């Protein structure tokens, strides 16, 4: 009888350890950074280039816009920050 109890306990322990490994899958939400289809870029009121946030060529007049919209409006990528 004690052998069958040990087997049952061992099986339960394995199941518990498999649930403990589940939190290791938490990094998966970082894959949401792959949403480049709606990636935000920045344009200026006077230029014809789009930029990443923090680009040295962005001035105070930076305007947030979707990358796809910037492209459709004729903006081209900045050669310095390469968005």
Beta strands, then each sheet from edge to edge (+ up, - down):
strand 1: 40-43
strand 2: 49-50
strand 3: 63-66
strand 4: 76-77
sheet 1: 1+ 3-
sheet 2: 2+ 4+
end
